[in-house]
Amino acid sequence: MPQKQKAKSWAELKQAGNECFKTGQYGEATNLYSQAIKELEKSSKKNPEDLAILYSNRAAGYLKDGNCSECVKDCNMSLELVPFNVKSLLRRAAAYEALERYRQAYVDYKTALQIDCNIAAAHDGTNRMTKALTEADGLSWREKLPPIPTVPLSVREKLAQTTIANAAQQNSTPQQNGTTQTKKPAPSDKDIKKGQSLKEEGNALVKKGEHKKAIEKYTQSLKHNPTEVTTYTNRALCYLSVKQYKDAVRDCDEALMIDNSNVKALYRRAQAHKELKDVKACVDDLNNLLKVEPKNTAALKLLQEVQKKK
């Protein structure tokens, strides 16, 4: 008689889902997370944190597949179980943005920034929503916003400790998609301030068109704070300007290790790949960018351009 195959535990199903996610098999990952949720729901040992992570991971799968309505539902479930989970807030914000529900997206991005003011994806998202809402509703757009929840200090402190613990032990599993996933040591406040000051000097040089000098400033800035995603994307822009395309790719790689859905990093790496005649890599980056921002005109234009040359 053939032996009956032992049913997989929710943790094994979750791990299998993570592996599929890493290799871009988002539909299969979503299916495995669904099975894991069912198994954990049946378990007598279920805890809200584990269930919240599974819903958040499945939401990431839905988001990657463009199923934004299901992503929002899963993020709602995750946030009911563990309020103010940053990853769920960011995933829901991205889904709302794709659904053109810009007010809700703005609220989620702003809420995430209350928890961690260094999340580049949330800063970028807030800026995009501000622009979109100003265009849609005029200067009084803030009056039409839903209330932005206040994150209690106890939640911020607990999440800060969890983030530090997670950063120390985790690699880039799907749980980190779309959020900060740096493995670099956290810089001190003094280093952050110094890094910011040098970055601003670099920004001023860019405005003057002095890209080589700006590269030096950004390089100094990164010695103080190697976790600041915008410094990498800014230096990548300079490398593009001085035709150091391989260096631009390297900086975008670094930026995407910190925030793997960073639009500027994906776009600038695509530009560098185009110049390096790597059309496939260029198209891959643009397609990934368009999953995050389906209406990004610059990316759509560049994609059209490179596909004509194929």
Buried (B, 14 or more C-beta within 10 A) or exposed (E): EEEEEEEBEBEBBBBBBBBBBBEEBBEBBBBBBBBBBEBBEEEEEBEEEBBBBBBBBBBBBBBBBEBBEBBBBBBBBBBEBBBBBBBBBBBBBBBBBBBEBBBBBBBBBBBBBBBBEBBBBBBBBBEBBBEBBEEEBEEEBEEEBEEBEEBEEEBBEEBEEEBEEEBEEEEBBBBBBBBBBBEBEBBEEEBBEBBBBBBEBBBEBBEEEBBEBBBBBBEBBBEBBBBBBBBBBBBBBBBBBEEBBEBBBBBBEBBBBBBBBBBBBBBBBBBBBBBBEBBEBBBBBBEBBBBBBBEBEBBBEBBEEBEEEE
